[in-house]
Amino acid sequence: MHNNSKTNGSVGRNGENDTIQVERFTIGVICGDLQKQNDKNFNSESAYSDVGSSEIEVRIMPPEKSMFNSTIGSIVSCLGSAVGTGNIWRFPRIVATHSYARGKCSLSFYVAWIILLFLWSIPIIVIEYALGRFTRNSVPAVFYKFFGKYFVWVGGWLATTVFFLSAYYPVIVGWCLYYLWVSCTAAQLPGDEEAGLALFNGFARDSAWPVLTQMVVLIITGAFIFGGIRWIERANLFLVPLLLLIVIFTFGWSLTRQYSDVGISFLLTPHWQSLAMPGVWIAAASQNAFDTGAGISVLLTYATFMSRSSGIVRYSFLIPITNNLVSFYMSITIFSTVFSTLVSGDGTLTRSAILKIIQFSGPGSTGLTFTWIPVLFSKVGIFGRVLCFLFFLCLLVAGLSSLLPNIQVVVISLKELGVPHRIAVSAALICIAAAGIPSALKLEILENQDNTWGYALIISGLLLTSVVLIYGPLRFRRVLINDFGTDDWKIPLIWVFIISILVPIEGIVLLAWWILDYVREDPTWYILTLQSLTSTLLEWAVVIIVLVIANLLAVRFKPNLYEEARKFGCDPYDSFTYEAETELELDGITISNSE
């Protein structure tokens, strides 16, 4: 494809030959490196005489490799992928579920949660961003590049975990649609716990309507995925800030409620002995992963849309911290509302009694936020109905912004197997819809899926860490993060210690501790029920067996399955691809060395 007298290159796009014109850039081979110079006086002959006989390849990147339009767009989109129902629905219920000793455990849970944010989630998020930006591949292809064709199943585990998370997630987002309708049409919002719980159970537990709202959510999501990353970016630029404003308003309003201090006191009262309970730590770790996206491989997928100048180290610190602040604010909002409402209605209620009421807001407190937020807004007056509508609208959008990249993980994984874009999107949506119907029809199944695949994120985090350990932590830090990135913070050496020593120990100890404690506390743990340890382990085992068999069959019958993936991004074991590759951020064109 080299020609010393031409600036055109004949390249393939979806099997068709196109011709492109590269302008205003001089490409030279100097000391083995391709260097890009912005040259207004572009001279094609001098440019190609610099290149000489070296062969270069001009690649037009496929649609999923488009870039974000702006830095703020990428930041808001990443924040939108993290801030969602995990913060507003899941976090308060996890706090409630893991409160012990007469309601004196919440501060202890916060302590474990904050520790694991810095010693688990953020170090793993750095790995995700670095892998995505460097390889420009789906998560199975990432493991193909690093470990070879026999270990694609490891990346398949991460993609499958996202698949099952995406299956029940639309059910919860669909509840938001119902509450939007209630905000507009109900004669009045529920004014107390009994009315709020009756409203939630009447829809989520006692009807099949959640299947319909689940399907509507998936249709909306599919439309965005067909529209591409730019649609997502534009929507997030407006809706994520709006969500944050409403979260701040509801937080402030909840603090003005009479007896709200009782709820805050409950949250901030420690019971340090509870830190010896493995359930607290495993819940804090999985909630951190669910909240921030650590181990879900969503951030890895978003990073494939980022340039080398994107500040992934900054993102890895600032976005998770902001995200967890939203979770903290929402827990105060919910518990202030619950305690102020219940104490106002019955001054004889104790903390233990109130905690039991909270924990019975559906299986595993699944209905906590949906039960109590309408109660909060009913106290605001007529304006409360508007706020209730806006709150659930923004929760809906936050849920969609989190669901979109989840499904894209599955879609991109299929596309790199050679499946056309529209077929990949359609297949992913149909399979996710089918897998989510049981959760829509039975809350106990939803709780099972939430726990099973929430805890699976610990395994996913360990698998991502294994990439760093096998490649070499110091080498990973230098090649994929500090040297490859521009205009970013440098990752400190302490990260190497955390990711090499602490994270593997944390993950293995947490899982082993959790299993041993479960077996010790529940003599019937081996009986197969929806909430048993056996159920969780069996689901994991089935997925692993299926993935390993599929991997071996692929190696046997289609050994070059992911060879196309090598054409994108950099090869971690070929220094020339990442030292010499120069990206021309001009209409999605990448110019790199051709083998």
N, C-alpha and C positions, 0 to 999 in steps of 0.2 A: 504494500500500500504506500510505500515511500516513493516520492518523486521529487526531485530537486527543483522542478520548475512549476509546481502546482501547489496551491493551498487547499485544494479540495480533497476530500476523502470519501471513498465509497464505503458506506457502512450499512449494517443490517438493522432493521427495526421490525421485530415480529416476522422475520423471514423475508422482508422486502428490502430492496436496495434503495437507499436514499442518498442524496448528495448534500453535504452541508458546507458552508463557508465559514472558516474560522478567521476572525478579524481582530485587529488591534492587539495581538499577542505575539511576542517572539518566543519561540521555543528553542532552547539550545541545550546541548549535552555538554556539561562542564564538569569534569572530575567525576563522571559517572552519574551525575544527578541531572534530572530534568528540572530546569528552572524557568519560572514564568516571569516575564517582565511586561508590564503594561506599557505598550509602545504606541503612541498616537501616530507615529510615522511608520506604520507597518510596511515592511518590504518582504514580499513573499520569497524572492530569490535568496536574499540574505538569510532569511529565517531558515529556509530549507538547506542552505549551504552549511549553516550551523549544525543542523541535524545530521547532515552527511548521509552515511549509509545505514545509520541506525533505524530500525523499523519501529514505528509507533503505531498505536491503534487508537482510533477515534471512536469512542462509544457514546451512543445516545442512550441515556439511562431510561429505563422503563418508568411508567407513570408512578409506581409506588416509591420511586427514588427521588421524587420532586423534593424541593427544599421548602422550608418555611420562608415566608416573605420577609419576616423581620425577627429580630431577637426577642422583642416583647411578645410576638405571636408564638414563638416556640416556648417561652417561659409560661405564658398563660395556658397554652395547650397542655404542657406537662403538669401544671398545677391543676388544670381541669381534669386530667386523667387520674389524679390522686384524690382531689377533693370531690367527694360524692356521697353516696349512701353509706359508705364505710365510716365516714366521720359523723354523719347526722343520724343514721339509723343504727349502725352496728356498734360503734364505740360506746354510747350510753348503755346499751343492753349488755355488752361484755363487762362493763364496770359493775352493773347491777348483778349480773350472774355470778361474778367472782368477788362479791362482798360477803364477808364472813363475820363471825363473832359479834352478833347483835349490831351489825351495820358499822363496824369499825375497821374496814379493810380498804376503803377506796384510796386513801392516800398511799398506802403500801402498794397498791396496784399501779398508781401513777409513778411511783419511784421505779418499779421494775420496768414500766413502759418507757420512761425517759432514758434509763440506763441502756436498754436494748435499742433505742433509737440511734444512739451514738456508737454502740459497740456491735450492732447487728445490721440495722437497716441502711444507714448511710454508707458504710463500707461496701455493702453489696450493691447499692445503687450506683456507686462509682464504677463497679465492674460492668453493670448493665449498660450505662451510657458509653463507656469506653469500647465495649464489644460491638455495640450497634453502630457507632460512628466509624469505627475502624473497618469492620467487615462489610457493612451495608447489606447484611443478610438476615434471613429469618433465624430463629433460635436453633432449629435442627441443623441448618447449614453452618451455623457458627461452630457447633460441636463437630461437624464434618471437617471443617477447616483445621480445627485444633487437634482433634483426636483421631480422625480417619473414619472410614466408612462403616466400621463395626460398632461405632459408638453414637451413631445418629439417634438411636433410641433414647439416649440421655437427654438430648434436646427435645425429643418427642415427649418425654415426661413433662417438661416445662410447658410445652404447647398444649398437652392434654389437660394439665392442671388448669390452664387458662380456659380451655374449652368448657370444663365442668363448672368453673366459677361463672363463666358467661351464660351457662344454661339456667341457673337459678336467679342470677342477677336481674334479668329483665322482668322477673316476677315482682321483685321489690320495686323496681322503677315503675312497673305497671300500677302498683298501689298508688303512686303519686298521681297518675291519671284519674283514678277514682276519686281521690281527695280534691283534685281540681274541680271535678264535677260537683262534689258535695259542697265545696266553697261557694259555688255559683247558685246551686239549686235548693240546698237544704233550708228549711224554714228558720232554723237557728243552729249554730254550731254546738256540739256537745259541751255542757257546762261543768261536768264532773267526771270522775274516773269511771263510774258505772256506765254513763252514756257514751263516753269515748271508747270504752272497751266493747260495748254492744255494737257500735258502729263498725269497728275494726273486724270483730268476729263475724258480723253479718255479711261482710264482703269477703274477707280473706279466708275464713274457715268454713263457712256454711253455704258457699255458693261456688259455681264454676266460672263466674265472671273473670277471675284473675287470669284464666287462659286467654280470654279475649284481649285484655289489656296487655298481657305479655306479648301477644302477636302484634298488636299495634306498635309497641315499643320496638320490636325487631324490624318491622317495616320501616319505621322512621330511621332506625340505625342503618338499615340497608341502603336507604336513599343517600345518607351522608357518605357511606363507604363508596358508593358508586360515584359521588361527587368529588371525592379525593380530599387530600390533606388541606387544600386551600379553603374548602367549605368549612372544615372543622375549625381551622384557625380563625376565620372571620366570626363564626358563631361564638367561639370561646372568648374572643376579644370583648364582646358585649356582655355575654351572659355570666361568665365567671366573676367579673367584678361586681355585677349586680347581686349574685349569690352571696358574695362576701359582705356586701353592704347590708343585706337583709339578715345575715347571720349576726353581724355586729349589733344591728337594731334589736333583734329578738333577745340577744344576750343582755343588752342594757335594760330592756323592758322587764325581763324576768327578774332582774335584781331589784326592781322597784316593788315587787309583790310583797305583801305582808307575809312574814315567816319564811321568806326566801333564804334568810340566813341559816335556818335550820337545815335546809338542803345543802348549803355550802359547807356548813359545819360537818355534816355527814361525810361529804366528799373529802374533806381535808383532815379527818380524824384518822390517825394511823393505828394499825394493829400489827406491830412489827413481826409477831410470830407467824403471820400469814406468809411472810417472805420465804418461809421454809416449806411452803406448799408448792409442789411442781406445777399444779394447775394454774397458779397465778402467773408464773414465768412463761409457761408455754402459751397461755392466752395472751400475755403481753407481747410476746414475740410474734405470734401469728397476727395479732391485731396491728402491730407495727407494720408488718409486711403487707397486710390488707390495706391499711391506711396509705402508706407511702408508695406502694407498688414494688417493694423490694422482693425480688424472686419471682414476680409474676411474668417477667420478660416484656411487659408493656413498654417500659422505659427503654429497653433495648430496641424495640421496634420503632419508637419515636426517634431514637437517636440516629436511625438510618436516614432520616430526613434532615439531619444537621450537618453543617459544614465543619471544617477543622477549626474555624474561629469561634464556634459555639462554646460557651464556657461551661463545660460539663461538670467540672469540679465545683464551680460556684453553684450550679443547679443542684448538685448532689447534696449540698449542705443547706442552702436557703429554702428550696422548695419543700423538702420533708419537714423542716422546722416550722414553716408557715402552715403546712398541712396539719401538723399535730397541734398547733395552736387552735386551729379551727375545731378539731376534735375536743380539745379541752374546753373551749367556749361552749360547745354544744352540750357537753356533759353537765356543765353548770346550768345552762339554760333549761335542760330537761329536768334535772333534779331540783332546781329552785322552783320550777312550776309544780312538780309533783308534790313536794313537801308543803309549799304554800297552800295549794288547793286542798290537800288532805287534812292538814292541821287546821285550816280555817273551817272546814266542814265538821271535823271531830277532833277537838282538842285533847282527847284522851288517848289518841293513837301514839304508840311508841315508835322508836326508830325501827325496831324489829318488825312491827306490824306493817309499817309503811314499806319496808324493804320487801316483805312477802308480797304485798300488793304489786309492787314494781316487777318482781320476778315472775309473777303470774300474768303478766301482760302478754299472753301467748307463750308457746313453747320456747324456752330459752330467752324470754323477754322479747320475742320477735316483734311484738306490737307496741313496744314502749314509746317510740317517737310518734308513731301514727296515732296512738291513743291520746297522748298528752299535748302535742303541739296545737290541735284544734281547741283543747281546753284552755290553753294559754291565750290564744287569740280571741276566744269568746269573751274574755275579760276586758278587751280593749274597746268594745262597743262596735258601732257600724264599721269603723275603719278596720277592725279586726278581721272582718270577712275579706277585705281587700288584701290585707297582709297575709292571711292564710292562703289565699289564692297565689300570691306572689311567692310565698315560701315554698309551696309544693311545686309551683312552676319551675323555680330555680333548682329545687331538689331533683325534679325531673330532668332538667337540662344537665345538672351536675352528674346525675346517673348516666345520662346518654354520653356525656363527654368521657366518662370512665369506661362505659361499655364499648364505645367505638374502637379504641386501641386494643381492647381485649379481643374483640372479634377480628381485628386486623392481624393480630398475631397468628390466628388460625388461617386467615385468608392468604397471607403472605407465605406461610408454610406450605399451603397447597399450591400456590403459584410457582414456587421454586421447584415443585415436582413436575412442572410443565402443564399444570391445569390453567386454561384461559381465565382471565380476570373475572368475567361475568359468571362463569360456571363455578369458580372458586367461591365467590361471594354468595351465590345462590345455595351451593352445597353447604357452606358453613352455616348460613342462616337456617336452613331447613333442619340440619342435624341439631343445632343448638335449640331450636324451637321444640323439637321432639324430646330432647333430653330434659328440657325444663318443664314440660307439662306435669310430671308427677309432683314437682315442687309447687306448682301453681294450684294443684288440687288438694294437697295435704301439707300443712305447716310442719308436721313432724319430719317429713322428707326434706323440706327446705332446711330445717335445722341440721339434719344429718349431713346434707351437702355442704352447708356453710362450715360446719366443724371439720368434716373430712378433708375438704380441699383448702380450708384455711390453715389447718395444721400441715398440710402437704407443702405449703410455702416454705416451711422450715427445711424440708428435703430439697426443694428447688434452690434455696439459698446456698445450701451445702454444695450442690452440683455446680452452680455458678462459681463458687469459691474454688472448686477443683480445677477449673480452667486456669486460674491464677497459680495455684500450687504446682501444677504439672508444667506449665509454661515457664514458671519462675517468677516469683513476686517482684523481685527487683527489675527483671527484664520487662515484665508487664507494666510496671510503673513507668519505666523509661520509655519503652517503645509505643505503647498504646495510649498513654496519658500525657506525660510531660513533654516528650519530644514531638508527638503527633499533633497535639493541640496548640493553638495559638491564642493570644489574648485571653488567657485563663490563669487561674491560680495554679500553682504547682502543688501536687499532692505530696504531703510530708512523709518522711520515713516511718512515722508512727503508724501510718496506714498499712505498711508492709507487715509490721508486728501484729496488728489487729487482725488482718485478713489471713495471715499465715498461722497464727497461734490461737487467738481468742475466738474468732468466728467458728472454726471447726470444733473447738472444744465446746463452745456454747451450744451449737446445733446438736452434736452427738449426746452431750450430757442432758440437754432439755428433753430430747426424744426418749432416751433411755429412762430418765427420771420419771417422766410422765407415764410411760408404759408400766414401769415397776410399781408406781404409786397406784395406778388404776387397778392392777392385778391385786395389790394388797388390800385396797379399800373395797373392792367389789368381788366377792367370792363367785359371782355368776358372770364374770367378765367374758367367759368363753361362749356364753349363750348368744346366739345371733339375734340381735334386736337393732332397731334403727339407731339407737344411741349408745350401743355397746362398743367396746374397744375392738372386738372381733369384726364388727361391721367395717370400721375404718381400715383395719389392716387388710381385710379381704378385698376391699375396693382397690386399695393401693396395689396389692399383689396381682390382681387380675389385670390392671392397667400395665404393670411392668412386664408381665408374661406376654401379653398381646404385643406390646411394643418391641420386645426382644425378638419374638418370632417374626414379626413384620420386617424388622431390620435384617435378620438373617436371610429371609426370602428375597429381600431387595438386593442384598449383596450377591445372592446366587443367580438371580434372573435379570437384574438391572444394575450392574456394578457401578455404572457411571451416572447414577441417579442425580447426584448433586454437582456434577462437573460444571454445569452452567453457572452455579453459584460462585465459582472461582473467578468469573469475569467481572464481578462486582467487588468494589472495595479493595482491601489489601490482604495479602497472604501473610500470616504471622511468621511463617518460616522462610519467607523469601524477602530478605532485607531490601532488595531493589524495589519491590512494589510499594513499600511504605516510605523509603527514603527518597525515591525518585518520582513517585506519583505526584503529579501536579493537577489540581482541579481547576478547570476554567469555569467559574460560576457564571456561565453565560448560556442561558436557555437550557440548563440541565445537561450540558455537554461535558464529558470527562475525557481528558487526554492522558493516556498512561502508556507505560512500556508494554509492548506486546511480546509474548513469548514466541 
